[in-house]
Amino acid sequence: MRAAAALFLSILLAEPATAQDGRHGHGHAEQHDWYRTLIHPFTGRPCCDERDCRPTRAYVDDEGLWRAMLDGRWVVVPNDVVLRNASPDGRSHICANERGVIFCFVGGVPKG
């Protein structure tokens, strides 16, 4: 009975996990002010709506297209959302919603 009560309390008091989805907490906070300066080149709208930008892993494929890790899978980044800005930390960053629509992308500095 004590074990069941302890389990119930641990579930009740547990904080929700947010770091796995890459939004708000998995790198967003460190670059938040910079994300707010990113503007989509065609729409003129901000890339960040306070929750959708975060660091990501990315590379340029053999066809010259950026591929980025988004929600656990590699996706092709459309050329019209690739910004020419340099990130302050040299890493790649992606702004995308929960449906996987990419608003803006900044490629990182190649390692090597």
C-alpha positions as CSV (number, residue, x, y, z in Angstrom):
1,M,0.0,0.0,0.0
2,R,2.9,2.4,0.8
3,A,4.5,1.7,-2.6
4,A,1.2,2.5,-4.3
5,A,0.9,5.8,-2.4
6,A,4.5,6.7,-3.1
7,L,3.9,6.0,-6.8
8,F,0.7,8.1,-6.8
9,L,2.5,11.0,-5.1
10,S,5.5,10.9,-7.5
11,I,3.2,11.0,-10.5
12,L,1.1,13.8,-9.0
13,L,4.1,16.0,-8.1
14,A,6.1,15.3,-11.3
15,E,6.7,18.3,-13.6
16,P,5.9,17.8,-17.2
17,A,8.9,17.1,-19.5
18,T,9.5,19.6,-22.2
19,A,13.1,19.2,-23.2
20,Q,12.5,16.3,-25.6
21,D,10.5,18.3,-28.1
22,G,13.1,21.0,-28.5
23,R,10.8,23.8,-27.7
24,H,11.2,26.1,-24.7
25,G,14.0,24.7,-22.8
26,H,16.1,22.6,-25.1
27,G,18.3,25.5,-26.3
28,H,15.5,28.1,-27.0
29,A,16.1,30.2,-23.9
30,E,19.8,30.7,-24.6
31,Q,19.2,32.3,-28.0
32,H,15.7,33.8,-27.4
33,D,16.7,37.4,-27.8
34,W,18.5,36.6,-31.1
35,Y,15.6,34.5,-32.4
36,R,13.4,37.6,-32.0
37,T,15.6,39.4,-34.5
38,L,15.2,36.9,-37.3
39,I,12.8,38.0,-40.1
40,H,11.6,35.8,-42.9
41,P,13.0,37.4,-46.2
42,F,9.8,37.1,-48.2
43,T,7.0,37.7,-45.7
44,G,8.8,40.2,-43.5
45,R,7.3,38.5,-40.5
46,P,9.3,37.4,-37.4
47,C,10.5,33.8,-37.4
48,C,10.0,33.4,-33.7
49,D,6.6,33.4,-32.0
50,E,8.1,32.7,-28.6
51,R,8.2,29.0,-28.8
52,D,9.1,27.5,-32.1
53,C,12.9,28.3,-32.6
54,R,15.6,26.0,-31.3
55,P,19.1,24.7,-32.1
56,T,19.3,21.7,-34.4
57,R,21.7,19.4,-36.2
58,A,22.0,20.1,-39.9
59,Y,24.2,19.5,-42.9
60,V,24.4,20.3,-46.6
61,D,23.7,17.3,-48.8
62,D,25.3,16.3,-52.1
63,E,22.7,18.4,-54.0
64,G,23.5,21.6,-52.0
65,L,20.3,21.5,-49.9
66,W,20.2,21.9,-46.2
67,R,18.9,18.9,-44.2
68,A,18.0,19.4,-40.6
69,M,16.9,17.3,-37.7
70,L,13.3,18.2,-36.9
71,D,11.3,16.2,-34.3
72,G,13.6,13.2,-34.6
73,R,13.8,13.0,-38.3
74,W,15.9,14.5,-41.1
75,V,14.0,16.9,-43.4
76,V,15.0,18.9,-46.4
77,V,14.9,22.6,-45.6
78,P,13.2,24.7,-48.3
79,N,15.6,27.2,-49.8
80,D,13.1,30.1,-49.3
81,V,13.3,29.8,-45.5
82,V,17.1,29.6,-45.3
83,L,18.4,32.9,-43.9
84,R,21.9,34.2,-44.5
85,N,22.4,35.3,-40.9
86,A,25.2,33.8,-38.9
87,S,24.1,32.4,-35.5
88,P,25.9,33.8,-32.4
89,D,26.9,30.3,-31.4
90,G,27.9,28.9,-34.8
91,R,25.2,26.2,-34.6
92,S,22.3,25.6,-36.9
93,H,18.9,26.8,-35.7
94,I,15.4,26.0,-37.0
95,C,12.0,27.7,-36.4
96,A,9.1,25.3,-37.1
97,N,5.7,24.6,-35.7
98,E,4.4,21.4,-34.2
99,R,3.2,20.3,-37.6
100,G,6.7,20.4,-39.0
101,V,6.2,23.6,-41.1
102,I,9.6,25.4,-41.2
103,F,9.4,29.2,-41.0
104,C,13.1,30.0,-40.9
105,F,16.4,28.2,-40.8
106,V,20.0,29.4,-40.1
107,G,22.8,27.0,-41.1
108,G,25.7,26.6,-38.8
109,V,29.4,26.8,-39.4
110,P,30.7,23.5,-40.8
111,K,33.0,21.6,-38.5
112,G,36.2,20.2,-39.8
